[in-house]
Amino acid sequence: MADLIPDAERIAALAQMPWTYDEAGKAISRSFKFANFSEAFGFMARVALLAEKAGHHPDWSNSYNRVDITLSTHDAGGVTRNDLDLARKIDALVE
Ligand SMILES: C[C@H](O)[C@H](O)[C@H]1CNC2=NC(N)=NC(=O)C2=N1
């Protein structure tokens, strides 16, 4: 199991990333918006493949053209390097 990231390290990492930390949920999240449902669902399919490869999976929801993703490491009870790594890979899909 991955270790929780120390607060200072997490804050420094997130300052460079378009994800926000939810203190209550001990997770990071980002919303993505697309032109339509097809684009959103295509994105979700790509994220699903990344997640399977990483063995690390998003908590997410989809409403038409919007995808809300939350990442945390359930076993560790918070944010680990696995969450930041997956977030960066997801970001690279929409760059
Ligand atoms: C056994 C398996 O590796 C674990 O259940 C993994 C699967 N994917 C996971 N994904 C996420 N986001 N957090 C986890 O703690 C987690 N655990």
The ligand as a MOL file (V3000), in Angstrom:
LIG
                    3D

  0  0  0     0  0            999 V3000
M  V30 BEGIN CTAB
M  V30 COUNTS 17 18 0 0 0
M  V30 BEGIN ATOM
M  V30 1 C -6.5560 -4.6720 -4.4250 0
M  V30 2 C -6.4800 -3.4370 -5.2500 0
M  V30 3 O -5.1820 -3.1610 -5.6660 0
M  V30 4 C -7.0020 -2.2340 -4.4800 0
M  V30 5 O -8.3380 -2.4710 -4.0860 0
M  V30 6 C -6.8930 -0.9410 -5.2340 0
M  V30 7 C -7.6790 -0.8920 -6.5180 0
M  V30 8 N -7.8580 0.4770 -6.9700 0
M  V30 9 C -7.8310 1.5050 -6.1070 0
M  V30 10 N -8.0930 2.7180 -6.5220 0
M  V30 11 C -8.0970 3.7500 -5.6950 0
M  V30 12 N -8.3550 4.9930 -6.1540 0
M  V30 13 N -7.8410 3.5980 -4.3790 0
M  V30 14 C -7.5570 2.3970 -3.8670 0
M  V30 15 O -7.2990 2.2960 -2.6670 0
M  V30 16 C -7.5250 1.2870 -4.7490 0
M  V30 17 N -7.2140 0.0880 -4.3290 0
M  V30 END ATOM
M  V30 BEGIN BOND
M  V30 1 1 1 2
M  V30 2 1 2 3
M  V30 3 1 2 4
M  V30 4 1 4 5
M  V30 5 1 4 6
M  V30 6 1 6 7
M  V30 7 1 6 17
M  V30 8 1 7 8
M  V30 9 1 8 9
M  V30 10 2 9 10
M  V30 11 1 9 16
M  V30 12 1 10 11
M  V30 13 1 11 12
M  V30 14 2 11 13
M  V30 15 1 13 14
M  V30 16 2 14 15
M  V30 17 1 14 16
M  V30 18 2 16 17
M  V30 END BOND
M  V30 END CTAB
M  END
